[in-house]
Amino acid sequence: MMAEDGIADFGFAKRKAARQLGATESEALPTNAEIEAELRAWQALYQDEEQAERLLEMRSAAVEIMRLLTPFRPYLTGGALDGTAGRYSELEIEAYPESAKEVEIFFLNQDFPYEHREPRRPAPNTPEAILSFDWNDVPVRLSLYSAGAERSGRRSQERARLSQVEALLNTSRPSEPA
């Protein structure tokens, strides 16, 4: 489901798979690490070249977007960072502005189209706002958190600053012939 249908949420994918298999959610479900390992194996088998191209495209888009959003302290997270992004994955970026409205005003002043989505409630550590937009042909989900959340250690999810994404992008580009 995660590879073929583009489901990004491990918990949702586990619950949906359990329902489809007739298992209860209380039965032993695989860990996120086990799912990620199988996702990587599936992608290597069925999407090897396509997935590598998609990662390069998504990481390039991330660098461009993060440069644009530098004043709002952006981070790359999710599949484009950890290498599991596939054909249906959204580029996941987090930002920590003084105010979520500040980013929306920035987009409006740039005449940049976006869609405002309400975060799921009442989950802990939810963003103040989620902005969705397309960057070339890459769907982007920009999660806006309060400025104080940046250092609160609120999440265990891996994230990378612009300089780290640029380095990752440079190491993932194919070598040019000499």
N, C-alpha and C positions, 0 to 999 in steps of 0.2 A: 504494500500500500504506500509506503513512504517513497519507494523508488518509482513506481508506476503511476501513482495518483497524486504525488506531490504533497502528501501529508507531512508536515514538519514537526508536529507536536507528538513527542514520544508517548505521552500518557493517552492522548486521544487515539493514536494508532493501536496501542495495546488494548484499550477497551473495545475498540471496533473489531479487532481481530478476535478477541475473546468471544464477543457476541456472535460473530460469523461462524466460529468453531463450536458454539454451544457450550463454551466453558464459562464458569462464573469468574468474575473479576477477582475473587479471593483465591482462586487457584494460582499456582506458581506461574508467574509471567516472566518473560526474559527481562534482564536488566537493560538499561539504556546502552551500556557498553556492548552487551551481546548483540543488541539490535544494530548498533552502529557498525560492528564488525561484519555482520551479515549484509548490511547495506553496501559497505565497501566491496565485499566479495561479489555481490550481485552486479554492481556498477562495473567492476573490472571485467566481468564475464560478458555483460550485455551492452554496456555503454562506454567502453574504455575510451575510445577516441572522442566520441561525442561529449562525454563527461569532462574530459580534459579541456576541450574547447570551451565548454560552457563555464567551467571554473575560471578560465582565463578571461572570458568575456565579463563574468560577474565581478571578478577582482579588479579589472580595469575600470568598470563602472563605479565600483566602491571607491577607488582612488579619486576619481573625478568628483563624485558626490561629496566625499569627505573633505576635499579641498574647498568646495563651495560652502560647506557647512562648518568650516574651521572655527568660526566664532562661537559655535554652539557645542564644542567639545565632542565630536563624534567618535564612535567606536564601531568596528565591524564585529559582528557575532554570527553565529549560525553556520549553515552548511558551506557558505563561500569561504569562511575562515577555516573550518576544520576539514574541508575537502570532500564533504559528502553531498554538496549541492548537485541536483540533477536538473533535468529539462524543465520541471515544473516549480522549481524552488524560487522563493522570493529572496531578494538580497535583503539581509537583516542588518539594519544600522540602528544604533542607540545614540541619542544625543542628550546632553545635560545643560540646556539653556537656563537662564535666570527665570524664564517664563515660557511655557509652550506657545502662548500667543505671539511671542517674539519671533518664533520660527514661522508661524503662519503669516504674520505681517511681512516677513522677509520674502516668503514665497509670493505673496500677493504683489509686493512691490516689483518683483522680478517677472510678473505675469506668468508664473509657473503653475501649471494645473496640478492639483492634488485632490485627494479625497480624504476627508476627516473621518476616522473610524473611532468609535467609542471602545475603550479597552474593556476586557472582560472584568466584571466585578463579582464578588468581593475578594478575588485572589490577592494574596499578599504581594507586595512589591510590584504592583501594576504600574504601567506608565501613566502619565497624566493625559497623554493623547497619542494617537497613532495616525500618522499621515501615510497614505498610499499613493504611489505615482509610478509612472514608467520612465525609465531612463534608457533611451533608445529602445531596445526590445527586452529590457530587463525589468521585471516587476520589483518594486522596492517597498519595503515596510520600514518606515522610520518611527521608532518608538521614542517618545519624548518623556524624560524623567526629570524630576526636580534636580536642581543644581547640587543639593546636598546628598542625593542618592549616589553620586559618582564615587564617593569615597567610603560609603557606608558598608561596603562589603555585602551588599544585599543579595548578590547572586553568585552562584558557583560557576556559572557559564563563562567559558573562555571569551575574551574580547581583545581586540587589538586596536591600537592607535594608528593614525595615518602612516607614520614612518615604518611601523611594523608591516602594514599591508603593502606599502611600496616595496619593501624588501622581499616579502612573500611573492609579490607579482614578478619581480625581477628574477627570482629563482625558478618560477614556474614557466617563464617564457622559453620557447624552444631556442636552442643555440643557433645563431646564424653561421653559415659556412664561411670559412676564412678566405 
